[in-house]
Amino acid sequence: MSSNSVTQITLGVIDLSFHRVTASLVRHVLTDMGFTVERIYSSPKDCVSRLNKGYIDLLCSVWLPSSHGGYQSAIAEQVSITELGLHYAPYCFWGVPDYVPKSAVKEISDLLKPDVIAKMNSTIPGIHPEADITRLSIKMMKEYGLRDAGYHFFPGTEEDCFSVVERAISNKTWIVVPLWQPQFLHHKYPIRELTEPKATSTALLNHSSIMSSSSWASACFTPSSKSDASSISWREITGKSSFCIE
């Protein structure tokens, strides 16, 4: 375990389904290592603030460098940060349900075709403003002139976004689906990723890891246990398990 016999870990968890799944897996690993783990759920910004103030010991799971890198940079001058593991490689994209013909909609610019505009739901649902997919969607709207074509992007809660998508799919309505991997909707519905000629989303590539203060990690993890925490990969199970809990 650790050199100073720390047995209790407070694990901060970003309060979204796929982060909750990863946190459950991390808790299992830490429990096997002999720790007792308490989980605290909050927003990305608040979780990083709690880590900075020492209210939590570990933060799971952080998407770096794009999604949460800004929060990490904000505390970097105050506390040295250690990343434990590269658990999966999340990314954001826009897609459509697979009943929308690929011959009609294959890439983002196809949304501007008059016959596609006539059939596609003009409302594009999103989640909270801090999310990478929200920033990507706002950028997509601008880069491709989608607002001028009559489309509107509306950020909201996860529940609002997913209910709009699932209602549209149940009615076979053409709809643009802003999503990310891993995400439970991929295990519930066949959603086709749209190609993106302007490569707007390439600036939003991430890796997922656990984050802690370097001093805490050094004090509480032996080199062997630190290696154990850093060597796990969970992309497929994260997506499938988040589907089970939604």
N, C-alpha and C positions, 0 to 999 in steps of 0.2 A: 504494500500500500504506500505509505508515505513515511518520511523520516521523522515527522513530528506527530504522528499518530492522529491526524485529522480523520474523523470518521463520518462527519456530516457535510454534505455538499448541497448548496442552494443553487439550483439550475434555473436560470432565466430562459423562458421559451417565448418566441414570437408567436402570437396567438392567431395562427392560421393552421388549417388542417394538416398540411404536409410538414410544417415545423413541429406540430404536436406529435406526429408519427415519429419523426426523427428523434425527438426528445424522449419518447418512450423507449426507443432502441438504445439511446445513449444511457438512459437510466438503467436499463437491463445490464449493459456492459459494466457500468460503474458499480452496480449492486454485486455483480459477480466478482468485482475487484475488492469488495469488502466495505464499500461506502453505503451510507444511508442517504437517500436523495429526496429533497423536497423541490417540487416544481412550482415556479411562479410565472404566470402568463401575462403578457402585456404587448404593447406596440413595439416595433423595432427601435424607435427613438427612445422610448422609456426604458427598454431593456438595456440599451447601451449606456444610458445615464445611470441605471442601477449598478451596472458593472463598474463604471467609473467611480461611483461612491462606495463600492464595496458591499452593497446590499445583496448582490448575487456573486457567486464564485465562477460560474461558467455561463455562457450564453449560447443557445442552440436554436436553430442553426443559422449561421450568418452567411449571407450571399455576398461574396467579394469578387472583384473590387467594385462592381457597379451599384448593386442594389443598396448595400449598407456601408459601402466604403466611406461615404461622406460622414456618417455617424462615427465610424472608427477614427477617421482623421481628426474629428473634432475633439477627441479625448487623447489622441496620440501624444500630445505634448505634456499631458498630466500623468499618464500611466503607460508603461511598456506593455504591449499586447502580444500574446502568443496564440497562434492558430494551431488547433489540434485536428489533423485529419482533413482530407478532401473527400467528403462522403458521396457527392454526386456533382454533376455539372448542369445546373439549371439554366434554362434560357427561355426567353419570351418570344411570342410570335402571334400572328393573326391566322385564323383558320375559318373554315366553313364546314357544316355537316356534309357528309359524303354523298347525300342525295342531291346536292347542288352539283350539276354536271361539271366535270373537269374541263370539258370543251368550252364551257361558258366562263368559269372562274378558276383560273390556275394561279394567277399572281395578283398582287394588290392593285395594279393598274387596271386590271379587268373590271374592277368595281366601278370604273368610270364609263363603261359601255352603256349606251342608252337602254338596251334590252335587259341588262343586269340591273340597272337603276330602277327600272320598272317593276322588277320582281323582288329585289332585295329589301329587307326591313331597313329603313333609314336610321333606326336607333341602334347604336353600337354600345352595349352595356360594358361597364367597367367596375373595378373595385376601388379601394380607398386611395386617396391622393398620394400617399407615401410609396405606393407600389411601383415597381419597375414597369409592369405592364401598363400602368396608367400613364407614366411618362412616355413610354413607347407609343401608346395609342394617340396621345396628344401630338406627338411628333409626326406620326403617320398621317394624321388628319391634315397637318400643314404641308408636309412634303409632297403629298399626292393630290392636294387640292380637293379633298373629299367633302369639306364643308360647302364649298361652292357647288358641288354636285348634289347637295341636299342631305348628306349624312350628318348625324349628330352623335357625338360621344358623350356619355353620361356616367361619370364615376359614381359609385355607391358602395353599399356593403357587399360582402361576398354573397350573402343570402339573396340580395336583390338581383345581383348579376346572374347567379346560377339559375334562379327561378325564371328569369327572362329567357335564358338560353334553353332550359329544359322545356319550357312551355312552347317555344318556337319549334324545337325539334319534335315534340309530340304532335304538333300541327303541320309538320313538314314545311314550315315557313323558311324561306331563305334568310339567313342571318349571318353576320360577321361575328366571329367568336374570338375575342382577345384572350389568349391563354398562355400557359407556361408549362414546362416540364420540370419536375413531375407534378401531375395534377389529376385528381380523381375522375374528372369528366372523360379523360382518354380511356378509362377502363369501363366506362358506362356507355359511351357513344363513339362511333367512328367519326372522328373530326380530321379533316384534311388540312395540313399546313399549307398556307399560300406562300409561294416564292416572293421574294422582295427585292426587285431590281436595284433599288437605291441603297440597299444594305443598311437601312436605318437601324435595324436591330443588332447589327454586329458590335455596336458600341456598348451593348448591354449584356455581354457575356460574363458569366460568373462561375465561381466554384463555391461549394457549400462546406462549411467547417464549423467546429466549435471554437469559441473565442474565450480567453481568460486573460487575467493580468499575468504577466511573465513571472512576477514575484510569487504569486499564489501557485502557479503551475509548478514552479521549481520547488516550492516548499512542500507541496502536497502530493506530487507524483514522483515516483522513482523513475529512472530512465526506462525501465521495462514497462511500467504501467502507462507511462506517457506514450510509449510506442504502441501499446494495445489500443489506446484511445484514438490514435492517429491512423490506424491501419484498416479501418472499416469502410465499406462502400455499400450504399443503400439506395441507389436511384430507383431501381425497379420496385423494390418492396415499399418504398416511400409512396410512390404513386398508387400502387394497388391498395395499400393499407389506408390511405387517406380516402379512397373510394369507400372502404368498408365503414368508416366512422362518419361519413357525411349523411 
